[in-house]
Amino acid sequence: MTDMPMFPLGSVLFPYMPLPLRVFEDRYLVMLSRILQEEPAEFGVVLIERGQEVGGGEQRFSVGTVAQITQLEAAEGFVGLVAQGERRIEVVDWLEEAPYPQATIRVLDELEWDDSLLPLREAAELTVRRTLTLASEFGDLQWSPNVELSDEPAIAAWQIAGIAPLGPMDQVALLRSPTMQQLLLSVIDLTEATAQSMRAVWPDEEPGE
């Protein structure tokens, strides 16, 4: 276990997914100034369960992801950065916020890849891309149905989870997956449920009508 600066957010970060942030709160600017003295520059990200993202006092989920800063740019009134999701973590204990959130964390085991999962990974990708195509007909999306994925199957599995058009509660459930097989099965089940909900909302009309 180790202590780590934490950044609670209103969104879930998956391993191998990018995280763009605008940092303007004083407490997080202090955090950045300190972690940038280390190599690699990392902080933990967890989803806010209840409460507000700005100002503190929120309740937070215990499972999260380490974010490693890859790009940094200072602007007037804020600092823009891009971080990359790395390993999964679990918060063991929240520490005193002085002045930014900190926690004692433990690193969760990496999900082991087996080539026998390739058909399942392909099915998960197909389900997600089809649902993204369906969802894109009714509004703008963060991820295109044609977004490129890694050639590494284990990395691609997490990326598929990251681009799936799911709500944060479903995303937290995916992040908690105990095995790679369970991750892929859950992606398929949750994404298919999302697609069914979309079709239920617009059962008698074509997209764009």
C-alpha positions as CSV (number, residue, x, y, z in Angstrom):
1,M,0.0,0.0,0.0
2,T,1.1,3.6,-0.6
3,D,-0.2,7.1,-0.2
4,M,-1.3,9.0,-3.3
5,P,-2.8,12.4,-4.2
6,M,-6.3,11.9,-5.4
7,F,-8.6,13.7,-7.9
8,P,-12.3,12.8,-7.4
9,L,-14.2,13.5,-10.6
10,G,-17.7,13.1,-12.1
11,S,-16.5,10.6,-14.6
12,V,-14.7,7.2,-14.6
13,L,-11.2,6.7,-15.9
14,F,-10.3,3.3,-17.4
15,P,-6.8,1.9,-17.8
16,Y,-5.3,2.9,-21.2
17,M,-7.8,5.7,-21.7
18,P,-7.0,9.5,-22.0
19,L,-8.2,12.0,-19.4
20,P,-8.2,15.7,-20.4
21,L,-8.6,18.1,-17.5
22,R,-8.7,21.8,-16.8
23,V,-7.4,22.4,-13.3
24,F,-8.3,25.7,-11.7
25,E,-9.0,25.0,-8.0
26,D,-6.2,26.2,-5.8
27,R,-5.9,22.8,-3.9
28,Y,-5.4,20.9,-7.2
29,L,-2.9,23.5,-8.5
30,V,-0.9,22.8,-5.3
31,M,-1.3,19.1,-5.9
32,L,0.0,19.5,-9.5
33,S,3.0,21.6,-8.4
34,R,4.0,18.8,-6.0
35,I,3.4,15.7,-8.2
36,L,5.2,17.3,-11.1
37,Q,8.4,17.1,-9.0
38,E,8.2,13.3,-9.3
39,E,8.7,11.0,-12.2
40,P,6.3,9.7,-13.3
41,A,3.8,12.4,-12.3
42,E,0.8,10.5,-11.2
43,F,-2.4,10.9,-9.2
44,G,-5.4,8.7,-8.5
45,V,-8.9,9.2,-10.0
46,V,-12.1,8.0,-8.4
47,L,-15.7,8.7,-9.3
48,I,-17.7,11.0,-7.0
49,E,-20.7,9.0,-5.6
50,R,-22.6,12.0,-4.2
51,G,-21.9,15.6,-3.8
52,Q,-20.2,18.3,-5.9
53,E,-17.0,18.0,-7.9
54,V,-15.9,21.6,-7.0
55,G,-15.1,22.6,-3.4
56,G,-14.8,19.2,-1.7
57,G,-17.1,17.4,0.8
58,E,-18.3,14.8,-1.7
59,Q,-18.6,11.1,-1.2
60,R,-16.4,8.9,-3.4
61,F,-16.3,5.4,-4.7
62,S,-13.4,3.3,-3.5
63,V,-12.2,1.8,-6.8
64,G,-10.3,4.0,-9.3
65,T,-7.4,4.3,-11.6
66,V,-4.0,5.9,-11.5
67,A,-3.6,8.7,-14.0
68,Q,-0.1,9.6,-15.4
69,I,0.3,13.1,-16.8
70,T,1.4,13.0,-20.5
71,Q,0.8,16.6,-21.6
72,L,0.7,19.9,-19.7
73,E,-0.1,23.4,-20.7
74,A,-0.5,26.6,-18.6
75,A,-3.2,29.1,-19.6
76,E,-4.8,32.1,-18.0
77,G,-6.8,31.0,-15.0
78,F,-6.2,27.3,-15.3
79,V,-3.8,24.5,-16.2
80,G,-4.7,22.1,-19.0
81,L,-3.4,18.6,-18.9
82,V,-3.9,15.2,-20.5
83,A,-3.3,12.1,-18.4
84,Q,-3.3,8.4,-19.3
85,G,-5.1,5.8,-17.3
86,E,-2.7,3.2,-15.9
87,R,-3.3,0.6,-13.2
88,R,-6.4,0.1,-11.2
89,I,-6.4,1.0,-7.5
90,E,-8.6,0.6,-4.4
91,V,-8.8,3.3,-1.7
92,V,-8.0,1.7,1.7
93,D,-8.3,4.9,3.7
94,W,-8.9,8.6,3.0
95,L,-6.3,10.8,4.6
96,E,-6.5,14.4,5.8
97,E,-6.9,16.8,2.9
98,A,-4.0,19.2,3.4
99,P,-4.9,20.9,1.2
100,Y,-5.9,18.4,-1.5
101,P,-7.4,14.9,-1.3
102,Q,-5.0,12.1,-0.4
103,A,-5.6,8.4,0.2
104,T,-3.8,5.2,1.2
105,I,-4.3,3.0,-1.8
106,R,-3.5,-0.5,-2.9
107,V,-2.9,-1.6,-6.5
108,L,-5.5,-4.1,-7.8
109,D,-4.2,-7.1,-9.8
110,E,-4.0,-6.7,-13.5
111,L,-6.5,-8.8,-15.4
112,E,-4.8,-11.6,-17.2
113,W,-5.2,-12.0,-20.9
114,D,-5.7,-15.4,-22.6
115,D,-5.9,-15.8,-26.4
116,S,-9.0,-18.0,-25.9
117,L,-10.8,-14.7,-25.1
118,L,-10.2,-13.3,-28.6
119,P,-13.7,-14.2,-29.9
120,L,-15.3,-12.6,-26.9
121,R,-13.2,-9.5,-27.3
122,E,-14.3,-9.3,-30.9
123,A,-17.9,-9.7,-29.9
124,A,-17.6,-6.9,-27.3
125,E,-16.0,-4.6,-29.8
126,L,-18.7,-5.3,-32.4
127,T,-21.5,-4.7,-29.8
128,V,-19.9,-1.4,-28.7
129,R,-19.3,-0.1,-32.2
130,R,-22.9,-1.0,-33.3
131,T,-24.3,0.8,-30.2
132,L,-22.1,3.8,-30.8
133,T,-23.4,3.9,-34.4
134,L,-27.0,3.8,-33.1
135,A,-26.4,6.4,-30.4
136,S,-24.6,8.7,-32.9
137,E,-27.8,9.1,-34.9
138,F,-29.5,10.8,-31.9
139,G,-26.7,13.1,-30.7
140,D,-23.1,13.9,-30.4
141,L,-20.8,11.3,-28.7
142,Q,-17.4,11.5,-27.1
143,W,-16.2,8.5,-29.1
144,S,-16.7,7.8,-32.8
145,P,-18.0,4.3,-33.8
146,N,-14.8,4.1,-35.9
147,V,-12.3,5.0,-33.2
148,E,-9.1,3.1,-33.4
149,L,-8.1,0.6,-30.7
150,S,-4.8,-0.8,-29.7
151,D,-3.4,-3.9,-31.4
152,E,-2.7,-5.4,-28.0
153,P,-5.8,-7.4,-27.0
154,A,-5.6,-6.7,-23.3
155,I,-5.3,-3.0,-23.8
156,A,-8.0,-3.0,-26.4
157,A,-10.3,-4.8,-24.0
158,W,-10.1,-1.8,-21.5
159,Q,-10.4,0.6,-24.4
160,I,-13.6,-1.1,-25.5
161,A,-14.9,-0.6,-22.0
162,G,-13.8,3.0,-22.0
163,I,-15.6,3.9,-25.3
164,A,-18.8,2.0,-24.5
165,P,-21.8,4.5,-24.2
166,L,-22.5,3.6,-20.6
167,G,-23.4,5.6,-17.5
168,P,-20.9,6.0,-14.6
169,M,-22.5,3.3,-12.4
170,D,-22.1,0.8,-15.2
171,Q,-18.5,2.0,-15.7
172,V,-17.6,1.5,-12.1
173,A,-19.0,-2.0,-12.3
174,L,-16.7,-2.7,-15.3
175,L,-13.7,-1.2,-13.4
176,R,-14.3,-3.7,-10.6
177,S,-14.2,-6.7,-12.9
178,P,-12.3,-9.6,-11.3
179,T,-11.3,-11.2,-14.6
180,M,-10.8,-10.3,-18.2
181,Q,-13.6,-12.6,-19.2
182,Q,-16.0,-11.0,-16.8
183,L,-15.0,-7.6,-18.1
184,L,-15.8,-8.5,-21.7
185,L,-19.0,-10.3,-20.8
186,S,-20.2,-7.3,-18.7
187,V,-19.3,-4.9,-21.6
188,I,-21.5,-6.9,-23.9
189,D,-24.4,-7.2,-21.4
190,L,-24.4,-3.6,-20.3
191,T,-24.0,-2.2,-23.9
192,E,-26.8,-4.4,-25.2
193,A,-29.0,-3.1,-22.4
194,T,-28.2,0.4,-23.4
195,A,-29.0,-0.3,-27.1
196,Q,-32.4,-1.8,-26.1
197,S,-33.2,1.3,-24.0
198,M,-32.4,3.5,-27.0
199,R,-34.7,1.5,-29.3
200,A,-37.4,1.6,-26.6
201,V,-37.3,5.4,-26.7
202,W,-37.6,5.6,-30.5
203,P,-39.5,2.4,-31.4
204,D,-41.5,3.8,-34.3
205,E,-39.1,6.3,-35.9
206,E,-35.9,6.3,-37.8
207,P,-32.9,8.2,-36.5
208,G,-32.9,11.8,-37.7
209,E,-36.7,12.0,-38.2
